[in-house]
């Protein structure tokens, strides 16, 4: 099985030691979901990003974290990031993969955003992940 494995510089494809749940979290958080019509876009080109297949999906793929790429490091932006991450992972509850998904965000001293997720699975077990998101200029 092929999976994504998170490291300091991003995600790599792996063949061994796969964790399908973490792969789902990485894809959900770190692929660009299409911006909503009301979202202010960070670039000047008007690109809403996203995947064309989302037009036909009941749960769009990815997150809107990319919209924060030019935002300042503030508590308000960390809360928006938390909301975007929770939105990106909500499909897991809708599909019965999780009973609930909890997300917390916190700025690190180096300007990266720590995103902590706790996924409560149907059997009651909780799986936790922590990933760092780096703002990139658009």
N, C-alpha and C positions, 0 to 999 in steps of 0.2 A: 504494500500500500504506500502511496505517496502522501506526504504530509508537509505542512509548513512548520518550521522550527524557528522560534524567535531568537535573535542574538542582538548584540549591541548596535549593529548597523542596519538591522532590518530582519526580514524573514528569508530563510533559505529552504529550498525543497529538500526533503530527506526521504530515504527509503526505509530506514530502520528506526525503531523506537518511536513509532508514530503515536500521536495523541490527537485523535480526530476532533475532540472537543476544543482543544486549543487551536487547531487549524481553523475551525469554524469561527472562533473568537477573533483570530487574526484577520481572516478574510472579512468578517463583519466590521471590524474597527478600522482597518487600514486600506480598504478600497474605497474609492470615492463614490458616494451616493449622489444622485442628481439633486441639485439645489432646488428648493421650492421657489415658486414665483416670488414670494415675499422676502426671500433671503437676499441680503446685500452681498454682492460678489466681491471677493478680494482683488481680482484683476480688472484690467480695463477692457478686456476682450469680450465680456459678456458670456463666457463659457460656463455653462451650468454643470459640466462634467457628467459623471454617471455612466451607466451602461444602457444601451438601447433596449435590452431585454426587460428592463424595469417597467417599460410601458405595458407589458403584458403580465407582470408578476403581482401577486397580492402582497408580497413583502419585498420591497426594494433591497438590492444588495448594497452593502457598504454603509459608510457613515458620512455625516456632514462635517467631520472634524476639519477637513481641508478648508472650510470657510473661515477658520480661525487662524490661518497661516500668517496673516499680517496684524493680528490683534496684539495688544499689549499683555504683559504678564500680570494679570489682575485676578482677584478672587471671583469677580463676575464672569470673566472668561473661563475660569476653571469650572464654574457651575454650568455654563453653556456647554462646555466639553463633556461634562458628566451627563447632561441631558442628551446630547448627540450620541454618546456611547450607549446609553440605555436604550435609546431609540433604535440603534443599529443592532442591538442584541435581543430586542423584544420578540423577534420571530421565533426564538427558541421556546418561549412560553407558548406561543400560538401553535407551534407544531408538536408540543408535548415533550420536547427534549428537556425542558426545565420547568419546575414548578414556579420558580422566580429567579430573577437575575438582579443582583445588586451591584451598583457601580459607585466608586468613589474616585475623585481626582484630586491631585495636589501638585503644585509647581515644585520642581526641584531647584536647587541652588544654581544649576547650570542652565536654567531656562527651559528644560524639558518638562513635559507633563507626565506624571505617573498616573496610570489608569489601572485601578485595582478592580477586578471583577470577582464576584462570588456567585457561582451558579448552583442553585439547589436543584438537584435532579429528582425525578419522580420517586426514587427509592429513599429520599431524604438526605442522601449524602451531599456534601458541599464541596465543590471543586473551586479552587482559587487560582487566579492568574494575576500577574502584575506585568504591565508593559509600559514602555516609555514612548511618548510621541514627541517628535521634534517638529517645530514649525519650520516650514520651508517657504521661501519667497516664491510667489506665483509669477 
